[in-house]
């Protein structure tokens, strides 16, 4: 029995060593951290099957029952969170426990394919920026499809933006978003420009969804490397958001809009994300765009606890300070 136990133990050690060696080889070849490698592997196993019949409808139903996720108790130890209203709109307000260090306001538009409420994991991205900036972050719980369309969603985030701009000045407001929230952020900026309103200091887009028609010629190939997102699922969700509006209308797919005279913009994309196509196409149209591409990263990796996520947030925070430094100058 002792000999058998020794053999089993030795086999376990060998298997563990072989796994560690395989991970090490993969990370060296891909130029990524071990934590990024493990995240990619977990995403492949744990992500819902978006190609399953009824996946979108069932996902929406479950999401509505759960409602918007509140930041975790762990995050609330260092970040003060309040559930408030700005006019008719519900918002979550986040700031450091010690209070904001300056007038900078971050308007955070969450992702979720325009059909899902904010998820708990998304607060990690918001908290990471707050740790670096000492600002106040306001996240609207904006209307979603299929109950609403882009008209109600855009109107809601414009109201919240206008309130923040009135409070501290548009030059002290930065709009950021992940995934669908990134698309909504760009659509908001285009709308503000066209309406002649004051513009935010900058836009920060994490894995933005800029084309709900999913028309990128490279997207079928990208989908093969994406462990999470599927083209047909996103196209269905985009149709719900657009409702009676053509899918290539800039108000729902801001990639097809006019990119002149917009705020300074930085966009982050990952090579294992079908939506990387949107960032590359935006970069072709907007020569002023700062595009940061991380070849082996999945969708919205910036909020994950790994070196690549930290680097993306560091770069985003530096970009924000570059264009909103006046937020911490003395008021006159």
ZINORCOR-V977848 format. One record per residue. N is the residue number from 0. OMEGA is omega in whole degrees, 0 to 359 (NA if undefined). Layout:
n->N omega->OMEGA
n->N omega->OMEGA
This chain:
n->0 omega->179
n->1 omega->181
n->2 omega->179
n->3 omega->179
n->4 omega->179
n->5 omega->180
n->6 omega->180
n->7 omega->180
n->8 omega->179
n->9 omega->179
n->10 omega->179
n->11 omega->179
n->12 omega->180
n->13 omega->180
n->14 omega->178
n->15 omega->178
n->16 omega->179
n->17 omega->178
n->18 omega->179
n->19 omega->179
n->20 omega->179
n->21 omega->178
n->22 omega->179
n->23 omega->179
n->24 omega->181
n->25 omega->181
n->26 omega->178
n->27 omega->180
n->28 omega->182
n->29 omega->182
n->30 omega->182
n->31 omega->179
n->32 omega->177
n->33 omega->180
n->34 omega->176
n->35 omega->177
n->36 omega->181
n->37 omega->177
n->38 omega->178
n->39 omega->181
n->40 omega->180
n->41 omega->180
n->42 omega->180
n->43 omega->184
n->44 omega->191
n->45 omega->182
n->46 omega->177
n->47 omega->179
n->48 omega->183
n->49 omega->178
n->50 omega->180
n->51 omega->178
n->52 omega->179
n->53 omega->184
n->54 omega->182
n->55 omega->182
n->56 omega->180
n->57 omega->178
n->58 omega->178
n->59 omega->180
n->60 omega->179
n->61 omega->181
n->62 omega->180
n->63 omega->178
n->64 omega->181
n->65 omega->182
n->66 omega->180
n->67 omega->181
n->68 omega->176
n->69 omega->176
n->70 omega->185
n->71 omega->175
n->72 omega->179
n->73 omega->179
n->74 omega->183
n->75 omega->174
n->76 omega->181
n->77 omega->182
n->78 omega->177
n->79 omega->184
n->80 omega->175
n->81 omega->179
n->82 omega->190
n->83 omega->173
n->84 omega->169
n->85 omega->188
n->86 omega->181
n->87 omega->190
n->88 omega->175
n->89 omega->178
n->90 omega->167
n->91 omega->180
n->92 omega->181
n->93 omega->175
n->94 omega->180
n->95 omega->179
n->96 omega->181
n->97 omega->181
n->98 omega->181
n->99 omega->182
n->100 omega->184
n->101 omega->184
n->102 omega->184
n->103 omega->177
n->104 omega->177
n->105 omega->175
n->106 omega->185
n->107 omega->178
n->108 omega->188
n->109 omega->174
n->110 omega->181
n->111 omega->177
n->112 omega->181
n->113 omega->181
n->114 omega->183
n->115 omega->174
n->116 omega->180
n->117 omega->181
n->118 omega->184
n->119 omega->183
n->120 omega->182
n->121 omega->178
n->122 omega->177
n->123 omega->178
n->124 omega->180
n->125 omega->181
n->126 omega->179
n->127 omega->177
n->128 omega->178
n->129 omega->178
n->130 omega->184
n->131 omega->191
n->132 omega->182
n->133 omega->185
n->134 omega->169
n->135 omega->179
n->136 omega->179
n->137 omega->183
n->138 omega->178
n->139 omega->171
n->140 omega->191
n->141 omega->180
n->142 omega->184
n->143 omega->170
n->144 omega->7
n->145 omega->181
n->146 omega->181
n->147 omega->178
n->148 omega->179
n->149 omega->183
n->150 omega->180
n->151 omega->180
n->152 omega->180
n->153 omega->179
n->154 omega->181
n->155 omega->182
n->156 omega->175
n->157 omega->178
n->158 omega->181
n->159 omega->177
n->160 omega->182
n->161 omega->178
n->162 omega->179
n->163 omega->180
n->164 omega->177
n->165 omega->183
n->166 omega->188
n->167 omega->185
n->168 omega->182
n->169 omega->181
n->170 omega->178
n->171 omega->179
n->172 omega->174
n->173 omega->180
n->174 omega->178
n->175 omega->180
n->176 omega->175
n->177 omega->177
n->178 omega->178
n->179 omega->177
n->180 omega->175
n->181 omega->176
n->182 omega->179
n->183 omega->178
n->184 omega->179
n->185 omega->177
n->186 omega->178
n->187 omega->181
n->188 omega->178
n->189 omega->179
n->190 omega->180
n->191 omega->178
n->192 omega->183
n->193 omega->180
n->194 omega->179
n->195 omega->180
n->196 omega->177
n->197 omega->185
n->198 omega->174
n->199 omega->182
n->200 omega->184
n->201 omega->172
n->202 omega->176
n->203 omega->187
n->204 omega->179
n->205 omega->180
n->206 omega->189
n->207 omega->174
n->208 omega->189
n->209 omega->183
n->210 omega->184
n->211 omega->176
n->212 omega->179
n->213 omega->187
n->214 omega->181
n->215 omega->181
n->216 omega->181
n->217 omega->187
n->218 omega->175
n->219 omega->178
n->220 omega->177
n->221 omega->182
n->222 omega->181
n->223 omega->181
n->224 omega->184
n->225 omega->181
n->226 omega->190
n->227 omega->193
n->228 omega->178
n->229 omega->187
n->230 omega->184
n->231 omega->178
n->232 omega->181
n->233 omega->180
n->234 omega->177
n->235 omega->180
n->236 omega->178
n->237 omega->178
n->238 omega->177
n->239 omega->180
n->240 omega->182
n->241 omega->184
n->242 omega->184
n->243 omega->181
n->244 omega->178
n->245 omega->185
n->246 omega->179
n->247 omega->175
n->248 omega->183
n->249 omega->181
n->250 omega->175
n->251 omega->178
n->252 omega->188
n->253 omega->174
n->254 omega->185
n->255 omega->179
n->256 omega->178
n->257 omega->185
n->258 omega->178
n->259 omega->173
n->260 omega->175
n->261 omega->178
n->262 omega->172
n->263 omega->188
n->264 omega->172
n->265 omega->180
n->266 omega->180
n->267 omega->178
n->268 omega->179
n->269 omega->184
n->270 omega->177
n->271 omega->183
n->272 omega->181
n->273 omega->180
n->274 omega->174
n->275 omega->177
n->276 omega->183
n->277 omega->180
n->278 omega->179
n->279 omega->178
n->280 omega->176
n->281 omega->179
n->282 omega->178
n->283 omega->183
n->284 omega->185
n->285 omega->182
n->286 omega->180
n->287 omega->180
n->288 omega->170
n->289 omega->184
n->290 omega->179
n->291 omega->183
n->292 omega->178
n->293 omega->195
n->294 omega->186
n->295 omega->184
n->296 omega->179
n->297 omega->184
n->298 omega->177
n->299 omega->178
n->300 omega->188
n->301 omega->180
n->302 omega->183
n->303 omega->181
n->304 omega->180
n->305 omega->184
n->306 omega->181
n->307 omega->176
n->308 omega->178
n->309 omega->182
n->310 omega->179
n->311 omega->180
n->312 omega->176
n->313 omega->181
n->314 omega->178
n->315 omega->180
n->316 omega->178
n->317 omega->178
n->318 omega->179
n->319 omega->180
n->320 omega->178
n->321 omega->187
n->322 omega->179
n->323 omega->182
n->324 omega->182
n->325 omega->181
n->326 omega->180
n->327 omega->173
n->328 omega->180
n->329 omega->177
n->330 omega->178
n->331 omega->NA
